[in-house]
Amino acid sequence: MGIINTNIIEDSFAKKDASKYNLSILIGMDRFSYAILDDENHLLALKSYLINADLKTSKRLHPALQEIFIEDETLKLPFQKMTVGFINNKTTFVPNKFYQVEEVDTYLTKQVGSLETDQVFVDEVELMDAKNVYAFDQEVYFLVKGYLPNARFVHNGTSVLQGFFFNQNSSSGKKVYVNVKGDHLQIALFDNQEMVFSNSFAFQNEQDFIYHVMLVFNQFGLSPELNPVILSGQITKDSKIYRMLFRYINKIQFSEAPSAIQLGGNYQGIPTHFFFDLFSLGLCE
């Protein structure tokens, strides 16, 4: 099974009330985490596992997930709603005006090659007037589906955009949001409550990372002195990425939890931006 690195349970959490709670699960090749919220989006529990998986295959992920579902008694509770988010880079956004359901596999094979062992999914992304077409390992999908037959599945890229939107208000001006996930970044530009741009990029080092961020600043005529960058994901002020970004951008902030999420008294000592993507899952309808 994975190694538990975060385990938060609020005093108000009661297993007998599970049928009134909503479960959000986020799965990546090296990570499994879940959050439990009530109908008013109060965070009642959060748990995260590190998985010693090969980042290029799912050979170790499948048995690790199976162990978690067998051993973690909380996941066996009868939740009201269950949402499962997948983290990977087999994803592409297709504008609705160009989307054709019969071409769904083609959109991905042009980008990621063979889909022989994958299951293809499509998310509606209203903020972009587009579809998020993505694939995830079929064996892992059917494993999760077996334990959570009523779960809804969504891609991490879809839910993170929803989280960005919830943290943007009508008087915020132009802000650049960046979510870091392994060796990929998801970036979006909002002008007040309108999303102007969104994309994701792979990066090999901090120079690549800065290039993609500054490209957005240059493309949209943003000011490094006036327009802030809001960071989320597993990133700290001590990281090389943050230190280099600070050379170019004067206003850098770490994201709060999406504004609709209410954190409890036992959530202490853990930066909220670490679990921004997990919290964002709870906002997907």
C-alpha positions as a printed NumPy array, in Angstrom:
array([[  0.   ,   0.   ,   0.   ],
       [  1.103,   3.604,  -0.279],
       [  2.735,   5.574,   2.492],
       [  0.358,   7.915,   4.333],
       [  1.878,  11.393,   4.397],
       [ -1.2  ,  13.424,   5.385],
       [ -4.157,  12.388,   7.527],
       [ -6.631,  15.002,   8.802],
       [ -9.944,  14.2  ,  10.449],
       [-12.212,  16.908,  11.83 ],
       [-14.089,  16.337,  15.086],
       [-17.374,  16.806,  13.227],
       [-16.758,  13.833,  10.922],
       [-19.116,  10.939,  11.696],
       [-19.077,   7.679,   9.754],
       [-22.797,   7.19 ,  10.425],
       [-23.491,  10.341,   8.381],
       [-21.481,   9.209,   5.327],
       [-24.618,   9.137,   3.162],
       [-24.743,  12.935,   3.561],
       [-21.083,  13.43 ,   2.592],
       [-19.26 ,  13.831,  -0.724],
       [-16.031,  11.971,  -1.489],
       [-13.368,  13.337,  -3.84 ],
       [-10.45 ,  11.123,  -4.889],
       [ -7.411,  12.198,  -6.898],
       [ -5.252,   9.53 ,  -8.555],
       [ -1.854,   9.954, -10.186],
       [  0.887,   7.455, -10.926],
       [  2.672,   8.302,  -7.668],
       [ -0.146,   9.686,  -5.533],
       [ -3.568,   8.843,  -4.143],
       [ -5.461,  11.338,  -2.03 ],
       [ -9.019,  11.909,  -0.973],
       [-11.159,  14.528,   0.733],
       [-14.566,  14.264,   2.366],
       [-16.897,  17.266,   2.42 ],
       [-20.424,  17.879,   3.594],
       [-23.137,  19.555,   1.499],
       [-21.923,  22.988,   2.571],
       [-18.356,  22.174,   1.436],
       [-16.896,  21.938,   4.927],
       [-13.781,  19.765,   4.778],
       [-14.301,  16.858,   7.171],
       [-11.351,  14.61 ,   6.291],
       [ -8.296,  14.551,   4.059],
       [ -5.878,  11.702,   3.494],
       [ -2.946,  11.385,   1.113],
       [ -0.776,   8.415,   0.162],
       [  2.552,   8.401,  -1.639],
       [  2.831,   5.482,  -4.045],
       [  6.164,   4.03 ,  -5.091],
       [  5.094,   3.632,  -8.69 ],
       [  6.972,   3.716, -11.974],
       [  5.955,   7.092, -13.395],
       [  5.922,   5.683, -16.936],
       [  3.691,   2.679, -16.312],
       [  0.807,   1.6  , -14.113],
       [  2.282,  -1.79 , -13.162],
       [  2.813,  -0.805,  -9.536],
       [ -0.087,   1.616,  -9.345],
       [ -2.763,  -1.051,  -9.819],
       [ -1.763,  -3.295,  -6.862],
       [ -1.083,  -0.248,  -4.657],
       [ -4.558,   1.113,  -5.325],
       [ -6.094,  -2.276,  -4.7  ],
       [ -4.421,  -2.437,  -1.291],
       [ -5.656,   1.036,  -0.414],
       [ -9.249,   0.205,  -1.303],
       [ -9.053,  -3.024,   0.708],
       [ -7.333,  -1.59 ,   3.79 ],
       [ -8.824,   1.909,   4.065],
       [-12.177,   1.423,   5.802],
       [-13.294,   5.003,   5.175],
       [-13.45 ,   4.393,   1.426],
       [-16.044,   1.661,   2.006],
       [-18.598,   4.069,   3.462],
       [-21.82 ,   4.764,   1.492],
       [-21.129,   8.326,   0.344],
       [-23.777,  10.541,  -1.185],
       [-21.597,  11.544,  -4.138],
       [-18.2  ,  10.316,  -5.347],
       [-15.908,  12.109,  -7.794],
       [-12.645,  10.583,  -9.015],
       [-10.025,  12.771, -10.667],
       [ -7.222,  11.425, -12.849],
       [ -3.821,  13.098, -13.11 ],
       [ -1.81 ,  12.552, -16.285],
       [ -0.68 ,  14.3  , -19.442],
       [ -2.792,  12.362, -21.949],
       [ -5.192,  15.226, -22.425],
       [ -6.176,  17.825, -24.997],
       [ -8.802,  20.586, -25.128],
       [-11.024,  20.682, -28.216],
       [-13.26 ,  23.733, -28.872],
       [-16.923,  22.741, -29.012],
       [-17.307,  24.184, -32.51 ],
       [-14.709,  21.708, -33.798],
       [-15.575,  18.718, -31.634],
       [-16.947,  15.587, -33.324],
       [-17.787,  12.603, -31.157],
       [-16.697,  10.11 , -33.822],
       [-13.216,  11.663, -33.847],
       [-12.681,  11.459, -30.078],
       [ -9.835,   8.916, -30.25 ],
       [ -8.148,  10.808, -33.068],
       [ -7.736,  13.951, -30.977],
       [ -5.542,  12.016, -28.542],
       [ -3.65 ,   9.657, -30.857],
       [ -2.223,  12.663, -32.68 ],
       [ -0.758,  13.805, -29.377],
       [  0.012,  10.709, -27.285],
       [  0.147,   7.838, -29.783],
       [ -1.352,   4.458, -28.963],
       [ -4.432,   4.195, -26.743],
       [ -4.387,   0.399, -26.718],
       [ -4.37 ,   0.087, -22.906],
       [ -6.32 ,   3.266, -22.144],
       [ -9.908,   4.291, -21.548],
       [-10.951,   7.562, -23.233],
       [-13.095,  10.144, -21.424],
       [-14.583,  13.53 , -22.278],
       [-15.251,  16.39 , -19.82 ],
       [-17.374,  19.406, -20.644],
       [-15.433,  22.617, -19.859],
       [-17.93 ,  25.474, -19.89 ],
       [-15.306,  28.067, -18.988],
       [-13.561,  27.367, -22.297],
       [-16.603,  26.408, -24.389],
       [-14.63 ,  23.244, -25.057],
       [-14.235,  19.559, -24.3  ],
       [-11.325,  18.07 , -22.36 ],
       [-10.562,  14.772, -24.115],
       [ -8.272,  12.529, -22.091],
       [ -7.216,   8.941, -21.516],
       [ -6.25 ,   6.95 , -18.453],
       [ -5.01 ,   3.417, -17.92 ],
       [ -7.94 ,   1.076, -18.552],
       [ -6.915,  -1.479, -15.938],
       [ -6.751,   1.186, -13.23 ],
       [-10.061,   2.693, -14.349],
       [-11.909,  -0.63 , -14.093],
       [-10.316,  -1.319, -10.709],
       [-11.616,   1.982,  -9.328],
       [-14.969,   1.501, -11.056],
       [-15.282,  -1.891,  -9.361],
       [-14.908,  -0.382,  -5.888],
       [-16.848,   2.824,  -6.654],
       [-19.453,   1.886,  -9.276],
       [-21.401,   5.138,  -8.869],
       [-18.417,   7.467,  -9.077],
       [-18.136,  10.247, -11.598],
       [-14.764,  10.572, -13.352],
       [-13.094,  13.832, -14.316],
       [ -9.633,  14.965, -15.361],
       [ -7.474,  16.986, -13.003],
       [ -7.085,  19.661, -15.672],
       [-10.836,  20.203, -15.784],
       [-11.306,  20.512, -12.041],
       [ -8.302,  22.789, -11.497],
       [ -9.772,  25.316, -13.946],
       [-12.935,  25.27 , -11.864],
       [-10.843,  25.929,  -8.749],
       [ -9.105,  28.873, -10.433],
       [-12.497,  30.332, -11.345],
       [-13.818,  30.107,  -7.786],
       [-10.825,  32.101,  -6.526],
       [-11.322,  34.867,  -9.075],
       [-13.854,  37.575,  -8.266],
       [-15.42 ,  40.347, -10.309],
       [-12.869,  42.955,  -9.235],
       [ -9.676,  40.897,  -9.284],
       [ -8.285,  42.227, -12.559],
       [ -5.851,  40.148, -14.581],
       [ -4.218,  37.253, -12.749],
       [ -2.143,  34.305, -13.938],
       [ -2.834,  30.999, -12.195],
       [ -0.246,  28.212, -12.359],
       [ -0.774,  24.705, -10.995],
       [  2.348,  22.523, -10.829],
       [  1.987,  18.775, -11.169],
       [  5.214,  16.812, -11.444],
       [  6.942,  17.924, -14.638],
       [  3.877,  19.677, -16.06 ],
       [  2.282,  23.017, -15.373],
       [ -1.267,  24.139, -16.038],
       [ -1.586,  27.847, -16.626],
       [ -4.627,  30.094, -16.988],
       [ -5.126,  33.842, -17.37 ],
       [ -8.269,  35.393, -15.915],
       [ -9.488,  38.945, -16.412],
       [-11.922,  39.422, -13.544],
       [-14.246,  36.408, -13.945],
       [-13.505,  35.77 , -17.609],
       [-10.926,  33.159, -18.562],
       [ -8.78 ,  34.569, -21.349],
       [ -6.297,  31.724, -21.851],
       [ -5.551,  28.219, -20.606],
       [ -3.028,  25.566, -21.552],
       [ -0.672,  22.982, -20.067],
       [  3.01 ,  22.419, -20.801],
       [  5.757,  19.958, -19.964],
       [  8.953,  21.353, -18.462],
       [ 12.338,  19.776, -17.766],
       [ 13.837,  22.434, -15.514],
       [ 13.155,  25.823, -13.976],
       [ 14.245,  27.615, -17.186],
       [ 11.498,  25.802, -19.122],
       [  8.994,  26.68 , -16.425],
       [  9.831,  30.403, -16.519],
       [  9.706,  30.406, -20.319],
       [  6.085,  29.216, -20.411],
       [  4.963,  31.669, -17.729],
       [  6.694,  34.655, -19.326],
       [  5.338,  33.671, -22.734],
       [  1.835,  34.295, -21.383],
       [  2.927,  37.632, -19.895],
       [  4.422,  38.712, -23.233],
       [  1.569,  37.4  , -25.369],
       [ -1.088,  39.275, -23.403],
       [  0.912,  42.382, -22.533],
       [  0.911,  41.722, -18.788],
       [  3.095,  43.584, -16.314],
       [  5.456,  41.588, -14.034],
       [  5.177,  44.48 , -11.562],
       [  1.369,  44.681, -11.514],
       [ -0.15 ,  41.342, -12.549],
       [  0.28 ,  38.583,  -9.966],
       [  1.054,  34.902, -10.449],
       [ -0.928,  32.572,  -8.173],
       [  0.864,  29.258,  -7.587],
       [ -0.641,  25.938,  -6.527],
       [  0.628,  22.377,  -6.305],
       [  3.593,  20.799,  -4.532],
       [  5.84 ,  23.849,  -4.632],
       [  7.491,  25.918,  -1.883],
       [  9.451,  29.156,  -1.557],
       [ 12.631,  27.084,  -1.22 ],
       [ 12.204,  25.451,  -4.64 ],
       [ 14.372,  26.437,  -7.587],
       [ 11.239,  27.186,  -9.609],
       [  9.946,  29.702,  -7.091],
       [ 13.316,  31.423,  -6.636],
       [ 13.814,  31.845, -10.368],
       [ 10.24 ,  32.973, -10.957],
       [ 10.74 ,  35.64 ,  -8.287],
       [ 13.519,  37.161, -10.419],
       [ 10.979,  37.976, -13.119],
       [  7.659,  38.426, -11.32 ],
       [  7.265,  40.91 ,  -8.464],
       [  3.903,  39.637,  -7.238],
       [  3.828,  35.911,  -6.489],
       [  1.217,  34.398,  -4.224],
       [  0.358,  30.872,  -3.14 ],
       [ -3.262,  29.989,  -3.7  ],
       [ -5.767,  29.565,  -0.949],
       [ -8.16 ,  26.649,  -1.052],
       [-10.953,  27.365,  -3.562],
       [-13.169,  29.968,  -1.95 ],
       [-16.153,  27.606,  -1.78 ],
       [-14.245,  25.15 ,   0.455],
       [-14.392,  25.69 ,   4.238],
       [-11.394,  24.295,   6.127],
       [-11.783,  22.991,   9.674],
       [ -9.838,  23.597,  12.864],
       [ -7.656,  20.485,  12.488],
       [ -6.293,  21.617,   9.118],
       [ -3.138,  23.227,  10.438],
       [  0.484,  23.39 ,   9.334],
       [ -0.18 ,  22.261,   5.758],
       [ -0.15 ,  24.879,   2.981],
       [ -3.567,  25.008,   1.315],
       [ -1.995,  25.258,  -2.141],
       [ -0.539,  21.739,  -1.764],
       [ -4.036,  20.243,  -2.123],
       [ -5.631,  22.841,  -4.381],
       [ -6.311,  20.247,  -7.088],
       [ -7.963,  17.852,  -4.647],
       [-10.137,  20.611,  -3.172],
       [-11.132,  21.682,  -6.69 ],
       [-12.553,  18.237,  -7.392],
       [-15.224,  18.862,  -4.789],
       [-16.525,  21.756,  -6.907],
       [-17.258,  19.665, -10.001],
       [-20.961,  19.101, -10.623]])
